[in-house]
Amino acid sequence: QVQLVESGGGLVQPGGSLRLSCAASGSIFSINVMGWYRQAPGKQRELVAAITSGGSTNYADSVKGRFTISRDNAKSTVYLQMNSLKPEDTAVYYCNADLRGSSWPHTLTTHWGQGTPVTVSS
C-alpha cells in the first residue's frame, strides 16, 4: 500500500504565503514525477506544478513566478511554496505521484493524496 499525506493548507489573506507538503510512504521502489494539482468549486482539476526525480520542473502559466515546487528524494516528500497568493488560487490542492511499487515487476502507478484546502480571502 502507498499513501500520500498532504499538509499545510489553510486560510490566508491575498498577498500572503503558504507552504504545502506531501509525504509518500509505503511499499515504494522509486518515485518518478511528483506534482500538485488543484480543483476549485465547479471547475476541473488542473495541474499546478510538477517535478521529476532529477529536479526538472513544470508550472501552470497562472502560477509561474509565484509558486515553487521542490522535493526531497530521501524523504519521498514534495513541497509547494506559494507566494503572492490571489483569491483565484482558492481550491483544494492534491498531491500526485507516479511511482513504482516495491513488488516485482515494479509497475508504474499513479497515486493521489486526500487533498488539502487553500482559501485566499480577506
C-alpha positions in Angstrom: 0.0 0.0 0.0 1.1 3.5 -0.8 -0.1 6.7 1.0 0.4 10.3 0.1 -0.3 12.6 3.1 -0.6 16.3 2.5 -0.3 19.2 5.0 0.0 22.9 5.1 -3.3 24.2 3.7 -5.4 26.8 5.3 -6.8 30.4 5.2 -4.5 33.2 4.1 -5.0 36.8 3.0 -4.4 37.9 -0.5 -0.6 38.5 -1.0 0.2 36.0 1.7 2.2 32.7 1.5 1.6 29.1 2.3 3.8 26.0 2.0 2.3 22.7 1.2 4.0 19.4 1.9 3.2 15.8 0.7 5.0 12.8 2.0 4.8 9.4 0.3 5.0 6.2 2.3 4.5 2.5 1.9 5.9 -0.1 -0.4 7.8 2.1 -2.9 10.6 1.1 -5.2 11.1 4.5 -6.8 9.2 7.7 -7.4 9.2 9.4 -10.9 7.2 12.5 -11.1 5.6 14.3 -8.2 3.2 17.1 -8.6 0.4 19.3 -7.3 -3.0 19.7 -8.8 -5.9 21.8 -7.7 -9.6 21.9 -8.1 -11.7 24.9 -7.5 -15.5 24.6 -6.9 -17.3 24.0 -10.2 -14.0 23.6 -12.1 -11.9 20.7 -13.4 -8.8 19.6 -11.6 -5.8 21.2 -13.1 -2.0 20.8 -12.9 -0.3 23.4 -10.8 3.3 22.2 -10.8 5.3 19.0 -11.3 8.9 17.9 -10.6 10.8 14.9 -11.8 13.2 12.8 -9.7 16.0 14.7 -11.4 14.6 18.1 -10.5 13.1 19.3 -13.8 10.0 21.4 -13.1 6.9 22.4 -14.9 4.4 25.1 -13.9 1.0 26.3 -14.9 1.2 29.7 -16.5 -1.1 31.1 -13.8 1.4 30.4 -11.0 4.7 31.0 -12.7 6.9 33.4 -10.7 4.7 32.9 -7.6 4.9 29.2 -6.8 7.9 27.0 -6.4 7.9 23.2 -6.3 10.7 21.2 -4.8 11.3 17.7 -3.5 13.4 15.8 -1.0 14.0 12.4 -2.6 15.5 11.0 0.6 12.2 11.8 2.4 9.9 11.0 -0.6 8.4 14.4 0.0 7.3 17.2 -2.4 6.7 20.8 -1.4 4.8 23.7 -2.9 5.8 27.1 -1.8 3.0 29.5 -2.7 3.7 33.3 -2.5 1.7 36.3 -3.6 -1.5 34.3 -3.3 -4.6 35.5 -5.0 -8.3 34.8 -4.4 -8.3 32.8 -7.6 -5.8 30.4 -6.1 -8.5 29.2 -3.7 -9.0 25.4 -4.3 -8.4 22.0 -2.9 -4.8 21.1 -3.6 -4.0 17.5 -4.3 -0.6 15.8 -4.3 0.2 13.3 -7.1 2.9 10.8 -7.6 3.9 8.4 -10.4 5.8 5.7 -8.7 6.9 2.1 -8.9 5.9 -0.3 -6.2 8.4 -2.5 -4.3 6.9 -5.7 -5.6 8.2 -7.1 -9.0 7.7 -6.1 -11.7 7.7 -2.6 -10.2 4.7 -1.4 -12.2 4.4 2.3 -12.6 1.1 3.6 -11.0 -0.4 6.9 -10.2 -1.4 7.9 -6.6 -3.3 10.8 -5.1 -3.4 12.4 -1.7 -6.6 13.2 0.0 -6.4 16.9 -0.7 -5.8 20.0 1.4 -7.9 23.1 1.1 -6.4 26.5 0.4 -8.6 29.6 0.9 -7.3 33.0 -0.1 -9.6 35.7 1.3 -9.5 38.9 3.2 
